[in-house]
């Protein structure tokens, strides 16, 4: 697995807070960020919007709007995935 560097900016107080938390748990700030991102991505991937659109790679803006409109009208029961079928066009 390739490892790449990523730079991003954060508020100084948030960085200091991360450093404090990391030191208490004997972790690096990088490990804190990696674990937080992993947890957040897991949460995002369970979102109905993501689950219903992840395989729609080349949708136009109009198609995306139509998908969003359909998703907003679904209940939690409607969003339960009962099975998965893949079609190649």
C-alpha positions in Angstrom: 0.0 0.0 0.0 1.4 3.4 -1.0 1.5 6.1 1.6 1.1 9.7 0.6 1.4 13.0 2.5 -1.6 15.4 2.9 -1.4 19.0 4.1 -4.4 20.8 5.5 -5.1 23.8 7.6 -6.9 23.8 10.9 -7.6 26.3 13.7 -4.6 26.5 16.0 -6.8 25.8 19.1 -8.1 22.6 17.4 -4.5 21.5 16.7 -3.5 22.1 20.3 -6.5 20.1 21.5 -5.6 17.2 19.2 -2.0 17.3 20.5 -3.3 17.2 24.1 -5.6 14.3 23.4 -2.9 12.4 21.5 -0.4 12.8 24.3 -2.9 11.5 26.9 -3.4 8.4 24.8 0.2 8.1 23.8 -0.6 8.5 20.2 0.7 10.7 17.4 -1.5 13.5 16.0 -1.4 11.6 12.7 -2.9 8.5 14.3 -5.7 10.6 15.9 -6.5 12.2 12.5 -6.4 8.8 10.7 -8.7 7.2 13.2 -11.1 10.1 13.1 -11.2 10.1 9.3 -11.8 6.4 9.2 -14.7 6.6 11.7 -16.2 9.6 9.8 -15.9 7.8 6.4 -17.6 4.7 7.8 -20.5 7.0 9.0 -20.7 8.7 5.6 -20.7 5.4 3.7 -23.7 4.2 5.7 -25.6 7.3 4.6 -28.5 6.5 2.2 -27.4 9.1 -0.3 -23.9 7.5 -0.6 -25.3 3.9 -0.7 -27.7 4.8 -3.5 -25.3 6.9 -5.6 -21.9 5.3 -5.1 -22.2 3.2 -8.3 -23.6 6.1 -10.4 -20.3 7.5 -11.7 -21.3 9.4 -14.8 -24.7 11.0 -13.8 -25.5 14.4 -15.3 -26.5 17.3 -13.0 -30.1 16.7 -14.0 -29.9 12.9 -13.2 -28.2 13.7 -9.9 -31.0 16.1 -9.0 -33.6 13.5 -9.9 -31.8 10.9 -7.7 -31.7 13.3 -4.8 -35.4 14.1 -5.2 -36.2 10.4 -5.1 -34.0 9.7 -2.1 -35.6 12.5 -0.1 -39.0 10.9 -0.5 -37.9 7.5 0.8 -38.6 6.2 4.3 -36.0 4.3 6.5 -37.8 1.0 5.5 -37.5 1.9 1.8 -33.7 2.5 2.3 -33.0 -0.9 3.8 -30.9 -2.8 1.3 -32.4 -6.3 0.7 -30.1 -7.4 -2.1 -27.5 -6.1 -4.5 -27.5 -6.7 -8.2 -24.9 -5.2 -10.6 -25.7 -4.5 -14.3 -23.1 -3.6 -16.9 -24.5 -1.4 -19.7 
